[in-house]
Amino acid sequence: MRKALRRFRRGGPSGLDDLSRRPHSSPQQTKPASEAVVIQMRKRTGYGPIRLKRHGVPLPVGTIRNIIRRYRLKPKRCRTWKRTRRNIYLWEEKEPLSFFQTDLKEILDRKGIPPEAYAHHERVGLPPYQWTACCVRTRTRFLAYSTEKTFANGLAFMVLVILWLRAHGLRHHISHQTDWGEEFGGKSPKKLAAIDHRILQPLGASLLRIRKGRKTDNAVVERSHRSDDEEYYAPLLTRYPTMDAFLLGSYRWQCYWNLRRPHSGRKMYGQRPFDKARELVPTLKRDAVLFPPLLLDHVGPLPQLLVEHLPFKVDREGGHDVPAHYIRGLHNSALRSGRRRGPLANRARTAARLWLDGAAKA
């Protein structure tokens, strides 16, 4: 009562109104310049508090979250039918390192990397294609590169991933889900059935396809390609003057992704891919996620079975030794000689068939 009387005598009836409870001084208040950094990066990237902290914002995660809420910086939402959330996979039912979204990325993308990185890539002659296999349950990724966009390279990448996992004691069924590109078999039902029956099934694997017109079915691997541009190619590509340096840097980037980089995607809860896989498979060794990013054009040497059926001498010491090069060379030679269906073309088909049989037996 004494406080109310004092305020009434000082200010009249208006002196009884509620006053602000804000403190007169706030030494721990975030500086306007720091808030501006958060607002700018949030609008430019759409990242949440954890990723903004990881990308250099010098503030605690809780402070960043409060700034985002204070300024009502809502993220961009993908418009869906009736605003329902897409449920593509039963995440909790997938075995770790068993279901992979596999895709091809073109590194030379003017929208994804800065002009200086683009020019450096062309000047040095680095591989333009990245092959990616991403596990949907653990976000573990395996990478490879190539200078050509061929079916032989796509098939070699999928088989190498399967054999790598088999070599590290994983015996469960493995699935590769891809789009309908020719580098993964195209749209021919006979070709897809032959790949699945003669190569993948003997290895305990299968080839799956996304629904036509539904790129969101491969959303996990597509989203990882954005991280490649933002965290690897854009800031670091100009540091690699040679092909060997680039492949070594790619190996370090893959190790960082699988072993050290926290993920805030669905069902990850900030865990690292290897920690998530180790939680589900306690006996898993760390070497299982250290797949070396190979240059698929130089996987060689050729299997002895294929070499014996080539009509010309093969230099095993160097040069291109991927089956795609020789098979394509045989077909081109047949076309140049005017014998599209002659013995040379038939020999090429026979060599390809023998190589596929040898791969399936291996």
C-alpha positions as CSV (number, residue, x, y, z in Angstrom):
1,M,0.0,0.0,0.0
2,R,2.8,2.4,0.8
3,K,4.3,1.8,-2.6
4,A,1.0,2.3,-4.4
5,L,0.4,5.6,-2.4
6,R,3.9,6.9,-3.3
7,R,3.3,6.2,-7.0
8,F,-0.2,7.8,-6.9
9,R,1.1,11.0,-5.3
10,R,4.0,11.1,-7.8
11,G,2.0,10.4,-11.0
12,G,-1.7,10.4,-10.2
13,P,-3.9,7.6,-11.5
14,S,-1.5,6.8,-14.4
15,G,1.2,6.1,-11.8
16,L,-0.7,2.9,-10.8
17,D,-0.2,1.4,-14.3
18,D,2.1,-1.6,-14.7
19,L,5.7,-0.6,-15.5
20,S,8.3,-2.4,-17.6
21,R,10.2,-5.2,-15.8
22,R,13.1,-4.9,-18.1
23,P,16.4,-4.4,-16.2
24,H,18.2,-1.1,-16.5
25,S,21.4,-2.7,-17.7
26,S,22.0,-6.0,-19.6
27,P,25.8,-6.7,-19.8
28,Q,25.2,-10.1,-21.3
29,Q,22.8,-8.9,-24.1
30,T,23.8,-10.0,-27.6
31,K,25.3,-7.3,-29.7
32,P,23.3,-6.0,-32.6
33,A,26.1,-6.9,-35.0
34,S,26.0,-10.5,-33.9
35,E,22.2,-10.6,-34.3
36,A,22.6,-9.2,-37.8
37,V,25.0,-12.0,-38.7
38,V,22.5,-14.6,-37.5
39,I,19.6,-12.9,-39.5
40,Q,21.7,-12.7,-42.7
41,M,22.9,-16.3,-42.6
42,R,19.5,-17.6,-41.7
43,K,17.9,-15.8,-44.7
44,R,20.6,-16.9,-47.0
45,T,20.9,-20.6,-46.1
46,G,17.8,-21.5,-44.1
47,Y,19.9,-23.3,-41.6
48,G,18.8,-24.1,-38.0
49,P,20.6,-23.1,-34.8
50,I,22.9,-26.2,-34.8
51,R,24.1,-25.8,-38.4
52,L,24.5,-22.0,-38.0
53,K,26.7,-22.6,-35.0
54,R,28.7,-25.2,-37.0
55,H,29.2,-22.7,-39.9
56,G,30.9,-20.0,-37.8
57,V,28.3,-18.1,-35.9
58,P,30.1,-17.2,-32.6
59,L,27.0,-17.6,-30.3
60,P,25.5,-20.5,-28.3
61,V,22.8,-22.6,-29.9
62,G,20.2,-21.4,-27.5
63,T,21.0,-17.7,-28.2
64,I,20.7,-18.4,-32.0
65,R,17.4,-20.1,-31.5
66,N,16.0,-17.1,-29.5
67,I,17.1,-14.7,-32.2
68,I,15.4,-16.7,-34.8
69,R,12.2,-16.8,-32.8
70,R,12.4,-13.1,-31.9
71,Y,12.6,-12.0,-35.5
72,R,10.2,-14.8,-36.7
73,L,12.6,-16.1,-39.3
74,K,10.6,-19.1,-40.5
75,P,12.3,-21.6,-42.8
76,K,11.1,-22.3,-46.3
77,R,8.6,-25.1,-46.5
78,C,8.3,-27.5,-49.4
79,R,4.7,-27.5,-50.6
80,T,3.1,-30.9,-50.5
81,W,-0.3,-32.2,-51.3
82,K,-2.7,-31.2,-48.5
83,R,0.4,-30.1,-46.5
84,T,1.1,-33.7,-45.5
85,R,4.6,-34.8,-44.7
86,R,6.1,-37.2,-47.1
87,N,6.7,-40.6,-45.6
88,I,8.9,-42.4,-48.1
89,Y,10.7,-45.0,-46.0
90,L,10.1,-46.9,-42.8
91,W,13.4,-45.6,-41.4
92,E,13.3,-47.7,-38.2
93,E,12.9,-51.0,-40.1
94,K,15.9,-50.5,-42.4
95,E,19.1,-52.4,-41.5
96,P,22.2,-50.2,-41.2
97,L,24.3,-50.1,-44.4
98,S,21.7,-52.1,-46.3
99,F,19.6,-49.5,-48.2
100,F,21.5,-47.0,-50.3
101,Q,20.3,-44.1,-52.3
102,T,22.7,-44.0,-55.2
103,D,23.1,-41.1,-57.6
104,L,25.4,-39.3,-60.0
105,K,26.4,-35.6,-59.3
106,E,27.9,-33.3,-61.9
107,I,30.5,-31.2,-60.0
108,L,30.7,-28.5,-62.7
109,D,27.5,-26.7,-61.6
110,R,27.6,-22.9,-61.9
111,K,24.8,-22.6,-59.4
112,G,26.5,-24.8,-56.8
113,I,30.2,-23.7,-56.8
114,P,31.7,-20.2,-57.2
115,P,33.3,-19.1,-60.5
116,E,36.9,-19.4,-59.3
117,A,36.3,-23.0,-58.2
118,Y,34.6,-23.7,-61.6
119,A,37.5,-22.3,-63.5
120,H,40.1,-24.1,-61.4
121,H,38.3,-27.4,-62.0
122,E,38.4,-27.0,-65.7
123,R,42.0,-25.7,-65.8
124,V,43.4,-28.6,-63.8
125,G,41.2,-31.3,-65.4
126,L,39.6,-32.8,-62.4
127,P,36.9,-35.5,-62.8
128,P,33.5,-33.9,-63.5
129,Y,31.3,-36.7,-62.1
130,Q,30.8,-37.8,-58.5
131,W,29.1,-41.1,-57.7
132,T,27.4,-41.2,-54.3
133,A,25.9,-44.0,-52.3
134,C,24.2,-42.8,-49.1
135,C,22.7,-45.1,-46.5
136,V,19.2,-43.8,-45.5
137,R,19.4,-45.2,-41.9
138,T,22.8,-44.0,-40.9
139,R,23.7,-41.3,-43.5
140,T,27.0,-43.1,-44.2
141,R,28.3,-42.2,-47.6
142,F,30.6,-43.8,-50.2
143,L,32.1,-41.7,-53.0
144,A,33.8,-42.3,-56.3
145,Y,34.7,-40.2,-59.3
146,S,34.9,-40.6,-63.1
147,T,35.7,-38.6,-66.2
148,E,32.9,-40.4,-68.2
149,K,29.2,-40.9,-67.5
150,T,28.9,-44.5,-68.6
151,F,26.9,-47.5,-67.5
152,A,30.1,-49.4,-66.9
153,N,31.2,-46.9,-64.3
154,G,27.8,-46.9,-62.6
155,L,27.8,-50.7,-62.4
156,A,31.4,-50.8,-61.2
157,F,30.6,-48.3,-58.4
158,M,27.6,-50.3,-57.1
159,V,29.5,-53.6,-57.2
160,L,32.6,-52.1,-55.5
161,V,30.4,-50.8,-52.6
162,I,28.8,-54.2,-52.2
163,L,32.1,-56.0,-52.2
164,W,33.5,-53.5,-49.7
165,L,30.8,-54.2,-47.3
166,R,31.0,-57.9,-47.8
167,A,34.8,-57.7,-47.1
168,H,34.0,-56.1,-43.7
169,G,31.7,-58.8,-42.6
170,L,28.3,-57.4,-43.5
171,R,26.1,-60.3,-44.8
172,H,22.7,-58.8,-45.0
173,H,20.9,-57.9,-48.2
174,I,22.0,-54.7,-49.9
175,S,19.8,-52.5,-52.1
176,H,20.8,-49.7,-54.4
177,Q,18.0,-47.3,-55.2
178,T,18.7,-45.2,-58.3
179,D,16.9,-43.0,-60.8
180,W,16.2,-44.0,-64.4
181,G,19.4,-42.6,-65.9
182,E,21.3,-44.7,-68.5
183,E,24.3,-44.7,-66.2
184,F,22.3,-47.0,-63.9
185,G,20.8,-49.3,-66.6
186,G,18.3,-47.0,-68.2
187,K,14.7,-48.0,-68.8
188,S,15.1,-51.4,-70.6
189,P,13.3,-54.1,-68.5
190,K,15.5,-56.8,-70.1
191,K,18.7,-54.9,-69.2
192,L,17.6,-54.3,-65.7
193,A,16.6,-57.9,-65.2
194,A,20.0,-59.1,-66.5
195,I,21.8,-56.7,-64.1
196,D,19.8,-57.9,-61.2
197,H,19.9,-61.6,-62.0
198,R,23.4,-62.1,-63.3
199,I,25.4,-59.6,-61.2
200,L,23.7,-58.3,-58.1
201,Q,21.7,-61.4,-56.9
202,P,24.8,-63.6,-56.6
203,L,26.3,-60.8,-54.4
204,G,23.2,-60.7,-52.2
205,A,22.0,-57.4,-53.5
206,S,19.3,-55.8,-55.7
207,L,18.7,-52.8,-57.8
208,L,15.6,-50.6,-57.1
209,R,14.2,-47.6,-58.9
210,I,12.5,-44.5,-57.7
211,R,9.0,-43.7,-58.9
212,K,9.0,-41.8,-62.2
213,G,8.7,-38.1,-61.7
214,R,9.4,-38.4,-57.9
215,K,12.8,-37.0,-57.3
216,T,12.0,-36.8,-53.6
217,D,12.3,-40.6,-53.4
218,N,16.1,-39.9,-53.5
219,A,16.0,-36.9,-51.2
220,V,18.7,-38.1,-48.8
221,V,21.4,-38.4,-51.4
222,E,20.3,-35.3,-53.2
223,R,20.5,-33.2,-50.0
224,S,24.0,-34.6,-49.3
225,H,25.1,-33.2,-52.7
226,R,24.2,-29.7,-51.5
227,S,26.4,-30.2,-48.5
228,D,29.2,-31.3,-50.9
229,D,28.9,-27.9,-52.8
230,E,28.7,-25.8,-49.7
231,E,31.2,-27.5,-47.4
232,Y,33.7,-29.1,-49.7
233,Y,33.8,-27.9,-53.4
234,A,33.0,-24.2,-52.9
235,P,35.6,-23.5,-50.1
236,L,38.3,-26.2,-50.9
237,L,38.3,-27.1,-54.5
238,T,40.9,-24.5,-55.5
239,R,43.4,-26.0,-53.0
240,Y,44.0,-29.2,-55.1
241,P,46.4,-28.6,-58.0
242,T,46.5,-32.3,-59.2
243,M,44.3,-35.3,-59.5
244,D,46.0,-37.1,-56.7
245,A,45.6,-34.2,-54.3
246,F,41.9,-34.0,-55.2
247,L,41.3,-37.7,-54.5
248,L,43.2,-37.4,-51.2
249,G,41.1,-34.4,-50.3
250,S,37.9,-36.3,-51.2
251,Y,39.0,-39.1,-49.0
252,R,39.5,-36.7,-46.1
253,W,36.0,-35.1,-46.8
254,Q,34.4,-38.6,-46.7
255,C,36.2,-39.5,-43.5
256,Y,35.0,-36.2,-41.9
257,W,31.4,-36.9,-43.1
258,N,31.3,-40.5,-41.8
259,L,33.3,-40.1,-38.6
260,R,33.1,-36.5,-37.3
261,R,30.3,-34.5,-38.9
262,P,27.1,-34.5,-36.8
263,H,23.8,-34.9,-38.7
264,S,20.5,-33.3,-37.8
265,G,18.4,-35.1,-40.3
266,R,15.4,-37.3,-39.6
267,K,16.1,-40.0,-37.0
268,M,19.7,-38.8,-36.6
269,Y,19.4,-36.5,-33.5
270,G,22.8,-34.9,-34.0
271,Q,24.7,-38.2,-34.2
272,R,27.6,-39.0,-36.5
273,P,27.0,-41.6,-39.2
274,F,29.5,-44.1,-37.8
275,D,28.2,-43.6,-34.2
276,K,24.6,-44.3,-35.5
277,A,25.8,-47.4,-37.3
278,R,27.8,-48.6,-34.3
279,E,24.8,-48.1,-32.1
280,L,22.8,-50.5,-34.3
281,V,25.7,-52.9,-35.1
282,P,28.1,-52.9,-32.1
283,T,30.6,-55.2,-33.8
284,L,31.0,-52.8,-36.8
285,K,34.6,-51.8,-37.4
286,R,35.6,-48.2,-38.3
287,D,37.3,-49.4,-41.4
288,A,33.9,-50.3,-42.9
289,V,33.1,-46.7,-43.5
290,L,36.5,-45.7,-44.9
291,F,35.8,-46.6,-48.5
292,P,38.5,-44.9,-50.7
293,P,37.1,-42.6,-53.4
294,L,38.4,-44.2,-56.5
295,L,38.7,-43.0,-60.1
296,L,36.4,-45.5,-61.8
297,D,37.9,-44.9,-65.2
298,H,41.1,-46.5,-63.9
299,V,39.8,-49.3,-61.7
300,G,41.7,-52.1,-63.6
301,P,43.4,-54.2,-64.3
302,L,41.0,-56.0,-66.6
303,P,39.9,-59.5,-65.6
304,Q,42.0,-62.1,-67.4
305,L,38.9,-63.6,-68.9
306,L,38.1,-60.4,-70.8
307,V,41.7,-59.7,-71.8
308,E,41.9,-63.1,-73.6
309,H,39.0,-62.2,-75.9
310,L,40.2,-58.8,-76.9
311,P,41.3,-58.5,-80.6
312,F,44.2,-56.2,-79.8
313,K,47.0,-56.0,-77.3
314,V,46.2,-54.4,-74.0
315,D,48.8,-52.3,-72.1
316,R,48.5,-53.5,-68.5
317,E,51.0,-51.0,-67.2
318,G,48.9,-47.9,-67.7
319,G,46.2,-46.2,-69.6
320,H,42.5,-46.8,-69.6
321,D,41.6,-50.4,-68.5
322,V,37.9,-50.2,-67.7
323,P,35.8,-52.6,-69.7
324,A,33.7,-49.7,-71.0
325,H,36.6,-48.4,-73.0
326,Y,37.4,-51.7,-74.7
327,I,33.8,-52.7,-75.3
328,R,33.0,-49.3,-76.8
329,G,36.3,-49.4,-78.8
330,L,35.2,-52.8,-80.3
331,H,31.8,-51.4,-81.3
332,N,33.4,-48.3,-82.8
333,S,35.8,-50.4,-84.8
334,A,33.0,-52.5,-86.1
335,L,31.1,-49.5,-87.2
336,R,34.1,-47.9,-88.9
337,S,34.7,-51.1,-90.8
338,G,31.1,-51.2,-92.0
339,R,30.3,-54.5,-90.2
340,R,27.7,-53.4,-87.7
341,R,26.7,-57.0,-87.1
342,G,29.9,-58.7,-88.2
343,P,32.2,-60.9,-86.3
344,L,34.0,-58.0,-84.5
345,A,30.7,-56.7,-83.0
346,N,29.7,-60.2,-82.0
347,R,33.1,-60.6,-80.4
348,A,32.5,-57.4,-78.4
349,R,29.2,-58.7,-77.1
350,T,30.8,-62.0,-76.2
351,A,33.6,-60.2,-74.3
352,A,31.0,-58.1,-72.4
353,R,29.0,-61.2,-71.5
354,L,32.1,-63.0,-70.3
355,W,33.1,-60.1,-68.1
356,L,29.6,-59.9,-66.6
357,D,29.7,-63.6,-65.8
358,G,33.2,-63.2,-64.2
359,A,32.0,-60.3,-62.1
360,A,29.0,-62.3,-60.9
361,K,31.2,-65.3,-60.0
362,A,33.6,-63.0,-58.1
